[in-house]
Amino acid sequence: MLAFILGNTLFYLLTGLGVIVQKKWGYWFLKLWLYMLFLAFPIGTVISYMFLRYIKKHEIKRYFG
């Protein structure tokens, strides 16, 4: 149980850090997190869908080097 909690915490920390410093791996972790959130029915699905659509529409990928 502790390993699961620490693993999730590390994943969230790395995702947040990667997004803040705008690294390509941060972008991919963010997309992975959104696809995992997509499985959290119903509210997670709505939030994830809206955010993924926003990322695609505004080409957010170009800001991550």
N, CA, C and O atoms as a Maestro MAE file, in Angstrom:
{
 s_m_m2io_version
 :::
 2.0.0
}

f_m_ct {
 s_m_title
 :::
 protein
 m_atom[260] {
  # First column is atom index #
  i_m_mmod_type
  r_m_x_coord
  r_m_y_coord
  r_m_z_coord
  i_m_residue_number
  s_m_chain_name
  s_m_pdb_residue_name
  s_m_pdb_atom_name
  i_m_atomic_number
  :::
  1 25 0.826 -1.198 0.000 1 A "MET " " N  " 7
  2 3 0.000 0.000 0.000 1 A "MET " " CA " 6
  3 2 0.864 1.253 0.000 1 A "MET " " C  " 6
  4 15 0.592 2.209 -0.725 1 A "MET " " O  " 8
  5 25 1.903 1.236 0.817 2 A "LEU " " N  " 7
  6 3 2.793 2.381 0.904 2 A "LEU " " CA " 6
  7 2 3.528 2.599 -0.423 2 A "LEU " " C  " 6
  8 15 3.738 3.738 -0.840 2 A "LEU " " O  " 8
  9 25 3.913 1.510 -1.077 3 A "ALA " " N  " 7
  10 3 4.606 1.630 -2.364 3 A "ALA " " CA " 6
  11 2 3.682 2.251 -3.413 3 A "ALA " " C  " 6
  12 15 4.141 3.037 -4.242 3 A "ALA " " O  " 8
  13 25 2.404 1.917 -3.394 4 A "PHE " " N  " 7
  14 3 1.435 2.495 -4.328 4 A "PHE " " CA " 6
  15 2 1.290 3.995 -4.094 4 A "PHE " " C  " 6
  16 15 1.269 4.774 -5.047 4 A "PHE " " O  " 8
  17 25 1.193 4.393 -2.857 5 A "ILE " " N  " 7
  18 3 1.048 5.811 -2.525 5 A "ILE " " CA " 6
  19 2 2.310 6.583 -2.910 5 A "ILE " " C  " 6
  20 15 2.221 7.671 -3.478 5 A "ILE " " O  " 8
  21 25 3.461 6.036 -2.608 6 A "LEU " " N  " 7
  22 3 4.720 6.702 -2.965 6 A "LEU " " CA " 6
  23 2 4.912 6.770 -4.481 6 A "LEU " " C  " 6
  24 15 5.426 7.758 -5.005 6 A "LEU " " O  " 8
  25 25 4.495 5.713 -5.178 7 A "GLY " " N  " 7
  26 3 4.593 5.709 -6.641 7 A "GLY " " CA " 6
  27 2 3.715 6.779 -7.266 7 A "GLY " " C  " 6
  28 15 4.137 7.482 -8.184 7 A "GLY " " O  " 8
  29 25 2.482 6.900 -6.763 8 A "ASN " " N  " 7
  30 3 1.582 7.936 -7.267 8 A "ASN " " CA " 6
  31 2 2.110 9.330 -6.961 8 A "ASN " " C  " 6
  32 15 2.061 10.219 -7.810 8 A "ASN " " O  " 8
  33 25 2.609 9.517 -5.764 9 A "THR " " N  " 7
  34 3 3.144 10.815 -5.367 9 A "THR " " CA " 6
  35 2 4.328 11.197 -6.253 9 A "THR " " C  " 6
  36 15 4.437 12.344 -6.687 9 A "THR " " O  " 8
  37 25 5.199 10.255 -6.516 10 A "LEU " " N  " 7
  38 3 6.349 10.516 -7.378 10 A "LEU " " CA " 6
  39 2 5.904 10.846 -8.804 10 A "LEU " " C  " 6
  40 15 6.458 11.746 -9.435 10 A "LEU " " O  " 8
  41 25 4.913 10.126 -9.307 11 A "PHE " " N  " 7
  42 3 4.396 10.394 -10.654 11 A "PHE " " CA " 6
  43 2 3.808 11.802 -10.739 11 A "PHE " " C  " 6
  44 15 4.083 12.532 -11.692 11 A "PHE " " O  " 8
  45 25 2.999 12.187 -9.748 12 A "TYR " " N  " 7
  46 3 2.403 13.526 -9.741 12 A "TYR " " CA " 6
  47 2 3.478 14.603 -9.616 12 A "TYR " " C  " 6
  48 15 3.392 15.642 -10.271 12 A "TYR " " O  " 8
  49 25 4.479 14.365 -8.790 13 A "LEU " " N  " 7
  50 3 5.566 15.320 -8.613 13 A "LEU " " CA " 6
  51 2 6.349 15.502 -9.909 13 A "LEU " " C  " 6
  52 15 6.639 16.628 -10.313 13 A "LEU " " O  " 8
  53 25 6.687 14.403 -10.553 14 A "LEU " " N  " 7
  54 3 7.425 14.487 -11.817 14 A "LEU " " CA " 6
  55 2 6.597 15.155 -12.916 14 A "LEU " " C  " 6
  56 15 7.126 15.931 -13.712 14 A "LEU " " O  " 8
  57 25 5.312 14.855 -12.957 15 A "THR " " N  " 7
  58 3 4.434 15.470 -13.949 15 A "THR " " CA " 6
  59 2 4.363 16.973 -13.743 15 A "THR " " C  " 6
  60 15 4.515 17.741 -14.693 15 A "THR " " O  " 8
  61 25 4.136 17.390 -12.520 16 A "GLY " " N  " 7
  62 3 4.064 18.820 -12.220 16 A "GLY " " CA " 6
  63 2 5.371 19.538 -12.502 16 A "GLY " " C  " 6
  64 15 5.371 20.634 -13.061 16 A "GLY " " O  " 8
  65 25 6.479 18.933 -12.121 17 A "LEU " " N  " 7
  66 3 7.791 19.527 -12.368 17 A "LEU " " CA " 6
  67 2 8.076 19.623 -13.865 17 A "LEU " " C  " 6
  68 15 8.598 20.633 -14.336 17 A "LEU " " O  " 8
  69 25 7.737 18.580 -14.606 18 A "GLY " " N  " 7
  70 3 7.961 18.581 -16.052 18 A "GLY " " CA " 6
  71 2 7.118 19.629 -16.765 18 A "GLY " " C  " 6
  72 15 7.568 20.225 -17.744 18 A "GLY " " O  " 8
  73 25 5.905 19.858 -16.286 19 A "VAL " " N  " 7
  74 3 5.040 20.879 -16.890 19 A "VAL " " CA " 6
  75 2 5.563 22.273 -16.549 19 A "VAL " " C  " 6
  76 15 5.572 23.158 -17.405 19 A "VAL " " O  " 8
  77 25 5.995 22.472 -15.313 20 A "ILE " " N  " 7
  78 3 6.490 23.792 -14.895 20 A "ILE " " CA " 6
  79 2 7.737 24.183 -15.674 20 A "ILE " " C  " 6
  80 15 7.852 25.324 -16.122 20 A "ILE " " O  " 8
  81 25 8.671 23.251 -15.843 21 A "VAL " " N  " 7
  82 3 9.899 23.566 -16.572 21 A "VAL " " CA " 6
  83 2 9.758 23.359 -18.075 21 A "VAL " " C  " 6
  84 15 10.712 23.577 -18.822 21 A "VAL " " O  " 8
  85 25 8.597 22.948 -18.516 22 A "GLN " " N  " 7
  86 3 8.228 22.778 -19.924 22 A "GLN " " CA " 6
  87 2 9.176 21.852 -20.682 22 A "GLN " " C  " 6
  88 15 9.732 22.215 -21.719 22 A "GLN " " O  " 8
  89 25 9.342 20.655 -20.141 23 A "LYS " " N  " 7
  90 3 10.126 19.615 -20.801 23 A "LYS " " CA " 6
  91 2 9.186 18.685 -21.560 23 A "LYS " " C  " 6
  92 15 8.020 18.532 -21.195 23 A "LYS " " O  " 8
  93 25 9.705 18.066 -22.620 24 A "LYS " " N  " 7
  94 3 8.880 17.172 -23.435 24 A "LYS " " CA " 6
  95 2 8.351 15.995 -22.618 24 A "LYS " " C  " 6
  96 15 7.208 15.581 -22.810 24 A "LYS " " O  " 8
  97 25 9.157 15.454 -21.716 25 A "TRP " " N  " 7
  98 3 8.700 14.342 -20.892 25 A "TRP " " CA " 6
  99 2 7.589 14.795 -19.949 25 A "TRP " " C  " 6
  100 15 6.739 13.982 -19.586 25 A "TRP " " O  " 8
  101 25 7.567 16.060 -19.543 26 A "GLY " " N  " 7
  102 3 6.481 16.586 -18.721 26 A "GLY " " CA " 6
  103 2 5.173 16.614 -19.486 26 A "GLY " " C  " 6
  104 15 4.109 16.335 -18.935 26 A "GLY " " O  " 8
  105 25 5.266 16.955 -20.761 27 A "TYR " " N  " 7
  106 3 4.072 16.952 -21.624 27 A "TYR " " CA " 6
  107 2 3.516 15.545 -21.767 27 A "TYR " " C  " 6
  108 15 2.304 15.340 -21.688 27 A "TYR " " O  " 8
  109 25 4.404 14.570 -21.978 28 A "TRP " " N  " 7
  110 3 3.941 13.191 -22.143 28 A "TRP " " CA " 6
  111 2 3.379 12.630 -20.842 28 A "TRP " " C  " 6
  112 15 2.413 11.867 -20.867 28 A "TRP " " O  " 8
  113 25 3.973 12.998 -19.698 29 A "PHE " " N  " 7
  114 3 3.412 12.578 -18.411 29 A "PHE " " CA " 6
  115 2 2.036 13.196 -18.197 29 A "PHE " " C  " 6
  116 15 1.134 12.539 -17.677 29 A "PHE " " O  " 8
  117 25 1.869 14.455 -18.596 30 A "LEU " " N  " 7
  118 3 0.571 15.119 -18.460 30 A "LEU " " CA " 6
  119 2 -0.486 14.414 -19.294 30 A "LEU " " C  " 6
  120 15 -1.600 14.179 -18.826 30 A "LEU " " O  " 8
  121 25 -0.134 14.074 -20.538 31 A "LYS " " N  " 7
  122 3 -1.092 13.369 -21.386 31 A "LYS " " CA " 6
  123 2 -1.407 11.982 -20.826 31 A "LYS " " C  " 6
  124 15 -2.557 11.545 -20.868 31 A "LYS " " O  " 8
  125 25 -0.408 11.296 -20.309 32 A "LEU " " N  " 7
  126 3 -0.631 9.992 -19.688 32 A "LEU " " CA " 6
  127 2 -1.577 10.133 -18.498 32 A "LEU " " C  " 6
  128 15 -2.488 9.323 -18.332 32 A "LEU " " O  " 8
  129 25 -1.365 11.159 -17.666 33 A "TRP " " N  " 7
  130 3 -2.228 11.390 -16.520 33 A "TRP " " CA " 6
  131 2 -3.662 11.676 -16.966 33 A "TRP " " C  " 6
  132 15 -4.613 11.202 -16.344 33 A "TRP " " O  " 8
  133 25 -3.820 12.456 -18.049 34 A "LEU " " N  " 7
  134 3 -5.158 12.759 -18.542 34 A "LEU " " CA " 6
  135 2 -5.850 11.514 -19.098 34 A "LEU " " C  " 6
  136 15 -7.057 11.352 -18.918 34 A "LEU " " O  " 8
  137 25 -5.111 10.643 -19.762 35 A "TYR " " N  " 7
  138 3 -5.716 9.406 -20.258 35 A "TYR " " CA " 6
  139 2 -6.098 8.478 -19.100 35 A "TYR " " C  " 6
  140 15 -7.103 7.772 -19.183 35 A "TYR " " O  " 8
  141 25 -5.310 8.472 -18.025 36 A "MET " " N  " 7
  142 3 -5.692 7.676 -16.858 36 A "MET " " CA " 6
  143 2 -6.912 8.295 -16.179 36 A "MET " " C  " 6
  144 15 -7.785 7.571 -15.699 36 A "MET " " O  " 8
  145 25 -6.979 9.616 -16.134 37 A "LEU " " N  " 7
  146 3 -8.125 10.304 -15.550 37 A "LEU " " CA " 6
  147 2 -9.386 10.067 -16.378 37 A "LEU " " C  " 6
  148 15 -10.500 10.105 -15.856 37 A "LEU " " O  " 8
  149 25 -9.196 9.823 -17.662 38 A "PHE " " N  " 7
  150 3 -10.325 9.555 -18.555 38 A "PHE " " CA " 6
  151 2 -11.139 8.350 -18.078 38 A "PHE " " C  " 6
  152 15 -12.330 8.254 -18.375 38 A "PHE " " O  " 8
  153 25 -10.516 7.445 -17.350 39 A "LEU " " N  " 7
  154 3 -11.200 6.255 -16.848 39 A "LEU " " CA " 6
  155 2 -12.013 6.532 -15.591 39 A "LEU " " C  " 6
  156 15 -12.812 5.691 -15.177 39 A "LEU " " O  " 8
  157 25 -11.824 7.695 -14.979 40 A "ALA " " N  " 7
  158 3 -12.538 8.035 -13.740 40 A "ALA " " CA " 6
  159 2 -13.909 8.596 -14.089 40 A "ALA " " C  " 6
  160 15 -14.078 9.809 -14.211 40 A "ALA " " O  " 8
  161 25 -14.862 7.735 -14.244 41 A "PHE " " N  " 7
  162 3 -16.203 8.104 -14.689 41 A "PHE " " CA " 6
  163 2 -16.998 8.676 -13.529 41 A "PHE " " C  " 6
  164 15 -16.852 8.154 -12.424 41 A "PHE " " O  " 8
  165 25 -17.804 9.674 -13.676 42 A "PRO " " N  " 7
  166 3 -18.121 10.493 -14.826 42 A "PRO " " CA " 6
  167 2 -17.330 11.803 -14.874 42 A "PRO " " C  " 6
  168 15 -17.018 12.287 -15.962 42 A "PRO " " O  " 8
  169 25 -16.996 12.388 -13.708 43 A "ILE " " N  " 7
  170 3 -16.411 13.725 -13.714 43 A "ILE " " CA " 6
  171 2 -15.001 13.725 -14.301 43 A "ILE " " C  " 6
  172 15 -14.631 14.670 -14.996 43 A "ILE " " O  " 8
  173 25 -14.210 12.690 -14.038 44 A "GLY " " N  " 7
  174 3 -12.866 12.617 -14.592 44 A "GLY " " CA " 6
  175 2 -12.882 12.540 -16.105 44 A "GLY " " C  " 6
  176 15 -12.008 13.091 -16.772 44 A "GLY " " O  " 8
  177 25 -13.875 11.857 -16.643 45 A "THR " " N  " 7
  178 3 -14.003 11.730 -18.093 45 A "THR " " CA " 6
  179 2 -14.267 13.088 -18.731 45 A "THR " " C  " 6
  180 15 -13.675 13.420 -19.758 45 A "THR " " O  " 8
  181 25 -15.141 13.862 -18.134 46 A "VAL " " N  " 7
  182 3 -15.487 15.176 -18.679 46 A "VAL " " CA " 6
  183 2 -14.296 16.115 -18.617 46 A "VAL " " C  " 6
  184 15 -13.981 16.778 -19.606 46 A "VAL " " O  " 8
  185 25 -13.629 16.183 -17.472 47 A "ILE " " N  " 7
  186 3 -12.474 17.068 -17.313 47 A "ILE " " CA " 6
  187 2 -11.361 16.663 -18.262 47 A "ILE " " C  " 6
  188 15 -10.772 17.509 -18.936 47 A "ILE " " O  " 8
  189 25 -11.075 15.376 -18.314 48 A "SER " " N  " 7
  190 3 -10.009 14.879 -19.174 48 A "SER " " CA " 6
  191 2 -10.303 15.167 -20.642 48 A "SER " " C  " 6
  192 15 -9.423 15.617 -21.377 48 A "SER " " O  " 8
  193 25 -11.522 14.914 -21.067 49 A "TYR " " N  " 7
  194 3 -11.898 15.157 -22.457 49 A "TYR " " CA " 6
  195 2 -11.746 16.633 -22.820 49 A "TYR " " C  " 6
  196 15 -11.216 16.964 -23.881 49 A "TYR " " O  " 8
  197 25 -12.206 17.509 -21.946 50 A "MET " " N  " 7
  198 3 -12.115 18.944 -22.214 50 A "MET " " CA " 6
  199 2 -10.660 19.396 -22.275 50 A "MET " " C  " 6
  200 15 -10.294 20.185 -23.146 50 A "MET " " O  " 8
  201 25 -9.834 18.906 -21.367 51 A "PHE " " N  " 7
  202 3 -8.440 19.310 -21.333 51 A "PHE " " CA " 6
  203 2 -7.671 18.761 -22.533 51 A "PHE " " C  " 6
  204 15 -6.858 19.473 -23.121 51 A "PHE " " O  " 8
  205 25 -7.919 17.506 -22.901 52 A "LEU " " N  " 7
  206 3 -7.247 16.935 -24.076 52 A "LEU " " CA " 6
  207 2 -7.655 17.664 -25.359 52 A "LEU " " C  " 6
  208 15 -6.831 17.882 -26.247 52 A "LEU " " O  " 8
  209 25 -8.920 18.032 -25.445 53 A "ARG " " N  " 7
  210 3 -9.388 18.787 -26.609 53 A "ARG " " CA " 6
  211 2 -8.731 20.164 -26.659 53 A "ARG " " C  " 6
  212 15 -8.370 20.635 -27.738 53 A "ARG " " O  " 8
  213 25 -8.574 20.808 -25.521 54 A "TYR " " N  " 7
  214 3 -7.918 22.111 -25.441 54 A "TYR " " CA " 6
  215 2 -6.456 22.006 -25.875 54 A "TYR " " C  " 6
  216 15 -5.964 22.844 -26.631 54 A "TYR " " O  " 8
  217 25 -5.770 20.975 -25.393 55 A "ILE " " N  " 7
  218 3 -4.363 20.769 -25.752 55 A "ILE " " CA " 6
  219 2 -4.215 20.606 -27.259 55 A "ILE " " C  " 6
  220 15 -3.309 21.183 -27.861 55 A "ILE " " O  " 8
  221 25 -5.088 19.834 -27.862 56 A "LYS " " N  " 7
  222 3 -5.000 19.599 -29.306 56 A "LYS " " CA " 6
  223 2 -5.368 20.847 -30.105 56 A "LYS " " C  " 6
  224 15 -4.692 21.185 -31.076 56 A "LYS " " O  " 8
  225 25 -6.429 21.528 -29.702 57 A "LYS " " N  " 7
  226 3 -6.909 22.695 -30.444 57 A "LYS " " CA " 6
  227 2 -5.886 23.828 -30.444 57 A "LYS " " C  " 6
  228 15 -5.692 24.488 -31.465 57 A "LYS " " O  " 8
  229 25 -5.241 24.053 -29.318 58 A "HIS " " N  " 7
  230 3 -4.317 25.175 -29.190 58 A "HIS " " CA " 6
  231 2 -2.854 24.772 -29.372 58 A "HIS " " C  " 6
  232 15 -1.956 25.582 -29.143 58 A "HIS " " O  " 8
  233 25 -2.611 23.540 -29.778 59 A "GLU " " N  " 7
  234 3 -1.270 23.036 -30.070 59 A "GLU " " CA " 6
  235 2 -0.285 23.335 -28.937 59 A "GLU " " C  " 6
  236 15 0.769 23.933 -29.156 59 A "GLU " " O  " 8
  237 25 -0.637 22.922 -27.754 60 A "ILE " " N  " 7
  238 3 0.171 23.164 -26.565 60 A "ILE " " CA " 6
  239 2 1.522 22.445 -26.659 60 A "ILE " " C  " 6
  240 15 2.492 22.863 -26.026 60 A "ILE " " O  " 8
  241 25 1.586 21.387 -27.430 61 A "LYS " " N  " 7
  242 3 2.826 20.604 -27.551 61 A "LYS " " CA " 6
  243 2 4.008 21.462 -28.010 61 A "LYS " " C  " 6
  244 15 5.149 21.187 -27.638 61 A "LYS " " O  " 8
  245 25 3.753 22.469 -28.793 62 A "ARG " " N  " 7
  246 3 4.853 23.293 -29.315 62 A "ARG " " CA " 6
  247 2 5.573 24.088 -28.229 62 A "ARG " " C  " 6
  248 15 6.689 24.554 -28.459 62 A "ARG " " O  " 8
  249 25 4.967 24.256 -27.051 63 A "TYR " " N  " 7
  250 3 5.590 25.000 -25.973 63 A "TYR " " CA " 6
  251 2 6.532 24.147 -25.129 63 A "TYR " " C  " 6
  252 15 7.254 24.670 -24.280 63 A "TYR " " O  " 8
  253 25 6.526 22.842 -25.361 64 A "PHE " " N  " 7
  254 3 7.379 21.937 -24.603 64 A "PHE " " CA " 6
  255 2 8.551 21.524 -25.477 64 A "PHE " " C  " 6
  256 15 8.370 20.864 -26.501 64 A "PHE " " O  " 8
  257 25 9.762 21.917 -25.065 65 A "GLY " " N  " 7
  258 3 10.944 21.693 -25.865 65 A "GLY " " CA " 6
  259 2 11.580 20.405 -25.611 65 A "GLY " " C  " 6
  260 15 12.598 20.088 -26.226 65 A "GLY " " O  " 8
  :::
 }
 m_bond[259] {
  # First column is bond index #
  i_m_from
  i_m_to
  i_m_order
  :::
  1 1 2 1
  2 2 3 1
  3 3 4 2
  4 3 5 1
  5 5 6 1
  6 6 7 1
  7 7 8 2
  8 7 9 1
  9 9 10 1
  10 10 11 1
  11 11 12 2
  12 11 13 1
  13 13 14 1
  14 14 15 1
  15 15 16 2
  16 15 17 1
  17 17 18 1
  18 18 19 1
  19 19 20 2
  20 19 21 1
  21 21 22 1
  22 22 23 1
  23 23 24 2
  24 23 25 1
  25 25 26 1
  26 26 27 1
  27 27 28 2
  28 27 29 1
  29 29 30 1
  30 30 31 1
  31 31 32 2
  32 31 33 1
  33 33 34 1
  34 34 35 1
  35 35 36 2
  36 35 37 1
  37 37 38 1
  38 38 39 1
  39 39 40 2
  40 39 41 1
  41 41 42 1
  42 42 43 1
  43 43 44 2
  44 43 45 1
  45 45 46 1
  46 46 47 1
  47 47 48 2
  48 47 49 1
  49 49 50 1
  50 50 51 1
  51 51 52 2
  52 51 53 1
  53 53 54 1
  54 54 55 1
  55 55 56 2
  56 55 57 1
  57 57 58 1
  58 58 59 1
  59 59 60 2
  60 59 61 1
  61 61 62 1
  62 62 63 1
  63 63 64 2
  64 63 65 1
  65 65 66 1
  66 66 67 1
  67 67 68 2
  68 67 69 1
  69 69 70 1
  70 70 71 1
  71 71 72 2
  72 71 73 1
  73 73 74 1
  74 74 75 1
  75 75 76 2
  76 75 77 1
  77 77 78 1
  78 78 79 1
  79 79 80 2
  80 79 81 1
  81 81 82 1
  82 82 83 1
  83 83 84 2
  84 83 85 1
  85 85 86 1
  86 86 87 1
  87 87 88 2
  88 87 89 1
  89 89 90 1
  90 90 91 1
  91 91 92 2
  92 91 93 1
  93 93 94 1
  94 94 95 1
  95 95 96 2
  96 95 97 1
  97 97 98 1
  98 98 99 1
  99 99 100 2
  100 99 101 1
  101 101 102 1
  102 102 103 1
  103 103 104 2
  104 103 105 1
  105 105 106 1
  106 106 107 1
  107 107 108 2
  108 107 109 1
  109 109 110 1
  110 110 111 1
  111 111 112 2
  112 111 113 1
  113 113 114 1
  114 114 115 1
  115 115 116 2
  116 115 117 1
  117 117 118 1
  118 118 119 1
  119 119 120 2
  120 119 121 1
  121 121 122 1
  122 122 123 1
  123 123 124 2
  124 123 125 1
  125 125 126 1
  126 126 127 1
  127 127 128 2
  128 127 129 1
  129 129 130 1
  130 130 131 1
  131 131 132 2
  132 131 133 1
  133 133 134 1
  134 134 135 1
  135 135 136 2
  136 135 137 1
  137 137 138 1
  138 138 139 1
  139 139 140 2
  140 139 141 1
  141 141 142 1
  142 142 143 1
  143 143 144 2
  144 143 145 1
  145 145 146 1
  146 146 147 1
  147 147 148 2
  148 147 149 1
  149 149 150 1
  150 150 151 1
  151 151 152 2
  152 151 153 1
  153 153 154 1
  154 154 155 1
  155 155 156 2
  156 155 157 1
  157 157 158 1
  158 158 159 1
  159 159 160 2
  160 159 161 1
  161 161 162 1
  162 162 163 1
  163 163 164 2
  164 163 165 1
  165 165 166 1
  166 166 167 1
  167 167 168 2
  168 167 169 1
  169 169 170 1
  170 170 171 1
  171 171 172 2
  172 171 173 1
  173 173 174 1
  174 174 175 1
  175 175 176 2
  176 175 177 1
  177 177 178 1
  178 178 179 1
  179 179 180 2
  180 179 181 1
  181 181 182 1
  182 182 183 1
  183 183 184 2
  184 183 185 1
  185 185 186 1
  186 186 187 1
  187 187 188 2
  188 187 189 1
  189 189 190 1
  190 190 191 1
  191 191 192 2
  192 191 193 1
  193 193 194 1
  194 194 195 1
  195 195 196 2
  196 195 197 1
  197 197 198 1
  198 198 199 1
  199 199 200 2
  200 199 201 1
  201 201 202 1
  202 202 203 1
  203 203 204 2
  204 203 205 1
  205 205 206 1
  206 206 207 1
  207 207 208 2
  208 207 209 1
  209 209 210 1
  210 210 211 1
  211 211 212 2
  212 211 213 1
  213 213 214 1
  214 214 215 1
  215 215 216 2
  216 215 217 1
  217 217 218 1
  218 218 219 1
  219 219 220 2
  220 219 221 1
  221 221 222 1
  222 222 223 1
  223 223 224 2
  224 223 225 1
  225 225 226 1
  226 226 227 1
  227 227 228 2
  228 227 229 1
  229 229 230 1
  230 230 231 1
  231 231 232 2
  232 231 233 1
  233 233 234 1
  234 234 235 1
  235 235 236 2
  236 235 237 1
  237 237 238 1
  238 238 239 1
  239 239 240 2
  240 239 241 1
  241 241 242 1
  242 242 243 1
  243 243 244 2
  244 243 245 1
  245 245 246 1
  246 246 247 1
  247 247 248 2
  248 247 249 1
  249 249 250 1
  250 250 251 1
  251 251 252 2
  252 251 253 1
  253 253 254 1
  254 254 255 1
  255 255 256 2
  256 255 257 1
  257 257 258 1
  258 258 259 1
  259 259 260 2
  :::
 }
}
